[in-house]
Amino acid sequence: MENKNYTGHFTAALTILIWGTTFISTKVLLEDFQPVEILVFRFILGFVILLLLSPRRLKTRGKGEELLFVGAGLSGICLYYLLENIALTYTLASNVGVIISVAPFFTAILAHLFLGTVSQEEKLGIPFFIGFFLAMAGIILISFNGAELKLNPAGDLLALLAALVWAVYSVLSRKISSLGYPVVLTTRRTFFYGLLFMIPASFLLDFQLNVAPLLNPVNLLNILYLGAGASALCFVTWNFSVKKLGAVKTSIYIYLVPVITVVTSVLILHEQMGLMSALGVLLTLAGLGLSEIKWKRKSSH
């Protein structure tokens, strides 16, 4: 059992390591593509890869189960990314980074309300809240290092909705994982519904099917990284972690995204890490560590 837990922690950390570096690929692609175009291309590519990995069809046991996949596709694939991308057009990236990191808190609340019969691990405890406040303090220091806090109500509200939507996806993923189907097949079914919901969104956001920029090797490599790595691989590994650790434990790893982003900026983009950012990284890691250590202690009884 403990080995399974270690595997779950490893796949969660791997997922966040990749998700924390996607901003570089997205930044490059935004030179030639709209946000909605990047989104559609990466998830179509992710769906195709998962289909090639496991071509067999997933047969669910009724409408109730199918609705879980519909909800997961709408929340985690379509709405979350659209809300996040639109939020970035109204408010600062630093605001979005901090607000999105509230997702584990929302996940814990929703798991407490809706997952009582699915897992005994989805319980709230004092260590979770202490870890949450420590991590949020660290994330705020990282995000607003040397910058002022500027409130942009429309963008900030959209980012908050994105965090809530991700929490809904986490809870639905936990319910899906309890059905006993293979993770690759459940992830592919979720992608299918996410792409289905993206069709009307694409018309509203003026989607253009322009594949010419993909002839540029740099663009092609970055869309492959987002499609194969950040979508196909990461959603499978994330859903695997949710299956092994539960929605709450896994969601705590979201705290690491700003940490990985700042470290990647230093290593790849050669940006400077200030004292506030360094302190923020330490506080965030402490918040994550406290939550995980306490969870392990609780689950050993």
C-alpha positions in Angstrom: 0.0 0.0 0.0 2.8 2.4 0.9 4.5 1.7 -2.4 1.3 2.6 -4.2 1.3 5.9 -2.3 4.9 6.6 -3.3 3.9 6.0 -7.0 1.0 8.4 -6.6 3.2 11.1 -5.1 5.8 10.5 -7.9 3.2 10.9 -10.7 1.7 14.0 -9.1 5.1 15.6 -8.8 6.0 14.6 -12.4 2.7 16.1 -13.6 3.2 19.4 -11.8 6.9 19.6 -13.1 5.6 19.5 -16.7 2.6 21.8 -16.0 4.8 24.3 -14.3 7.0 24.6 -17.4 4.1 24.9 -20.0 4.1 28.7 -19.7 7.3 28.7 -21.8 5.7 26.7 -24.7 2.5 28.7 -24.5 4.4 32.0 -24.5 6.2 30.9 -27.8 3.0 29.7 -29.4 1.1 32.9 -28.6 3.2 34.7 -31.2 1.4 32.8 -34.0 -1.8 31.4 -32.3 -4.8 32.5 -30.3 -5.2 30.9 -26.8 -8.3 29.0 -28.0 -6.3 27.6 -31.0 -3.5 26.4 -28.8 -6.1 24.8 -26.5 -7.9 22.9 -29.3 -4.7 21.7 -31.0 -3.1 20.4 -27.8 -6.2 18.4 -26.7 -6.9 17.0 -30.2 -3.3 15.8 -30.2 -3.7 14.5 -26.7 -6.8 12.6 -27.6 -5.2 11.0 -30.7 -2.2 9.9 -28.7 -4.4 8.3 -26.1 -6.5 6.6 -28.8 -3.3 5.2 -30.4 -2.1 4.0 -26.9 -5.3 2.2 -26.2 -7.7 1.9 -29.1 -10.3 -0.2 -27.4 -13.7 1.4 -26.5 -14.7 2.3 -23.0 -18.1 0.8 -22.1 -19.7 2.5 -19.2 -22.4 1.1 -17.0 -25.3 3.5 -17.6 -26.1 7.2 -17.9 -25.0 8.1 -14.4 -21.4 7.1 -15.1 -21.4 8.8 -18.5 -22.5 12.0 -16.9 -19.4 12.0 -14.7 -17.3 12.0 -17.8 -19.4 14.8 -19.4 -18.9 16.9 -16.2 -15.2 16.2 -16.1 -14.7 17.1 -19.7 -16.7 20.3 -19.3 -15.0 21.4 -16.1 -11.4 20.2 -16.4 -10.8 20.4 -20.1 -13.1 23.1 -21.5 -14.1 25.6 -18.8 -10.9 25.6 -16.7 -8.6 26.5 -19.6 -11.0 28.9 -21.2 -11.6 30.8 -17.9 -7.8 30.8 -17.2 -6.9 32.1 -20.7 -9.7 34.8 -20.7 -8.7 35.8 -17.1 -5.1 36.5 -18.4 -6.5 39.0 -20.9 -8.2 41.0 -18.1 -5.7 40.8 -15.2 -2.0 40.2 -14.4 -0.5 36.8 -14.8 0.7 37.1 -11.1 -2.9 37.6 -10.0 -4.0 34.5 -11.9 -1.1 32.5 -10.5 -2.1 33.3 -6.9 -5.8 32.9 -7.4 -5.6 29.6 -9.3 -3.5 28.2 -6.4 -6.6 28.4 -4.2 -7.9 25.3 -6.1 -6.7 22.8 -3.4 -8.8 24.7 -0.8 -11.9 24.5 -3.0 -11.1 20.8 -3.7 -10.9 20.0 0.0 -14.3 21.7 0.7 -16.0 19.9 -2.2 -14.4 16.6 -1.4 -15.5 17.0 2.2 -19.1 17.6 1.0 -19.3 15.0 -1.8 -16.7 12.3 -1.4 -17.5 10.9 2.1 -18.6 7.5 0.6 -15.8 7.4 -1.9 -12.7 7.8 0.3 -12.0 8.2 4.0 -8.9 10.2 3.1 -10.9 13.2 1.8 -11.0 14.7 5.3 -10.2 18.3 6.4 -7.7 18.7 9.2 -5.9 21.6 10.9 -2.6 20.7 9.2 -4.2 21.1 5.8 -5.3 24.7 6.6 -1.9 25.6 8.1 -0.2 24.2 5.0 -2.6 26.1 2.8 -2.0 29.5 4.4 1.8 28.9 4.4 1.8 27.9 0.8 -0.5 30.9 -0.2 1.9 33.3 1.6 4.8 31.8 -0.4 2.9 32.0 -3.7 2.0 35.6 -3.0 5.6 36.5 -2.4 6.7 34.7 -5.6 4.0 36.3 -7.7 4.3 39.8 -6.5 8.0 40.0 -6.1 8.9 43.6 -6.7 5.4 44.4 -8.1 2.3 46.0 -6.7 -0.9 44.1 -6.1 -3.4 45.5 -8.7 -7.0 44.3 -8.4 -8.8 43.7 -11.7 -12.3 42.5 -10.6 -13.4 40.9 -13.9 -10.1 39.0 -14.5 -9.7 38.0 -10.8 -13.2 36.7 -10.6 -12.7 34.6 -13.8 -9.5 33.2 -12.2 -11.4 32.4 -9.0 -14.0 30.6 -11.1 -11.2 28.6 -12.9 -9.9 27.5 -9.5 -13.5 26.4 -8.4 -14.0 24.6 -11.8 -10.7 22.7 -11.3 -11.9 21.6 -7.9 -15.1 20.3 -9.5 -12.9 18.4 -12.0 -10.8 16.9 -9.1 -13.9 15.6 -7.3 -15.4 14.2 -10.5 -12.0 12.5 -11.3 -12.0 10.9 -7.9 -15.5 9.5 -8.5 -14.4 8.3 -11.9 -11.3 6.6 -10.5 -13.5 4.6 -8.1 -15.4 3.0 -11.0 -12.4 0.8 -11.7 -11.8 1.6 -15.4 -8.3 1.9 -17.0 -6.9 5.5 -16.5 -5.9 5.9 -20.1 -9.5 5.1 -21.3 -11.2 7.4 -18.7 -8.8 10.2 -19.5 -9.5 9.8 -23.3 -13.3 9.8 -22.6 -12.9 13.0 -20.6 -10.9 14.6 -23.4 -13.6 13.7 -25.9 -16.3 15.6 -24.0 -13.9 18.5 -23.3 -13.3 18.8 -27.1 -17.1 18.5 -27.8 -17.7 21.5 -25.5 -14.9 23.4 -27.1 -16.7 23.5 -30.5 -19.3 26.2 -29.5 -16.6 28.0 -27.5 -14.3 28.1 -30.5 -17.0 29.8 -32.6 -17.5 32.4 -29.9 -13.8 33.1 -29.6 -13.2 33.3 -33.3 -11.1 30.1 -33.7 -9.1 29.9 -37.0 -8.0 26.6 -38.3 -4.5 27.9 -39.3 -2.0 25.1 -39.3 0.7 26.9 -41.4 2.6 28.1 -38.4 3.1 24.5 -37.3 5.5 24.1 -40.3 7.9 26.1 -38.1 9.9 23.4 -36.1 9.8 25.5 -33.0 6.0 25.8 -33.0 5.7 22.1 -33.8 7.9 21.0 -31.0 6.1 23.3 -28.5 2.6 22.0 -29.6 3.9 18.5 -29.3 5.2 19.2 -25.8 1.7 20.6 -24.8 -0.3 17.9 -26.6 1.8 14.8 -25.8 3.4 15.9 -22.5 1.1 18.4 -20.8 -2.2 16.9 -22.1 -1.9 13.2 -22.9 0.7 12.2 -20.4 -0.1 14.6 -17.6 -3.8 14.1 -17.4 -3.2 10.3 -17.2 -0.6 10.7 -14.5 -2.7 13.3 -12.6 -5.8 11.0 -12.7 -3.6 8.1 -11.6 -2.5 10.1 -8.6 -6.1 11.1 -7.8 -6.9 7.4 -7.9 -4.0 6.4 -5.5 -3.9 9.4 -3.2 -7.4 11.0 -3.4 -8.5 14.4 -4.7 -7.3 16.5 -1.7 -3.8 15.0 -1.4 -3.1 15.3 -5.1 -4.5 18.8 -5.4 -2.0 20.0 -2.8 0.7 19.6 -5.5 -0.8 22.6 -7.3 1.1 24.8 -4.8 4.3 23.8 -6.6 3.3 25.3 -10.0 4.5 28.8 -9.1 7.7 27.3 -7.6 8.5 25.4 -10.8 7.6 28.4 -12.9 10.1 30.7 -11.0 12.9 28.0 -11.0 12.4 27.4 -14.7 12.5 31.1 -15.4 15.9 31.3 -13.7 17.3 28.2 -15.4 15.9 28.5 -18.9 15.0 32.2 -19.3 17.9 33.4 -17.1 15.7 35.7 -15.0 16.9 36.7 -11.6 15.4 35.2 -8.4 15.0 37.9 -5.8 15.0 37.5 -2.0 11.2 37.6 -1.9 10.9 34.9 -4.5 13.4 32.7 -2.7 11.5 33.1 0.6 8.3 32.4 -1.2 9.7 29.2 -2.6 10.7 28.1 0.9 7.3 29.0 2.4 5.4 27.2 -0.4 7.6 24.0 0.0 7.0 24.2 3.8 3.2 24.4 3.3 3.2 21.5 0.9 5.5 19.4 3.2 3.4 20.1 6.3 0.2 19.0 4.5 1.8 15.8 3.1 3.6 14.8 6.3 0.4 15.2 8.3 -1.7 13.3 5.8 0.7 10.4 5.9 0.6 10.3 9.7 -3.2 10.3 9.6 -3.4 7.5 7.0 -1.0 5.2 8.9 -3.6 4.7 11.7 
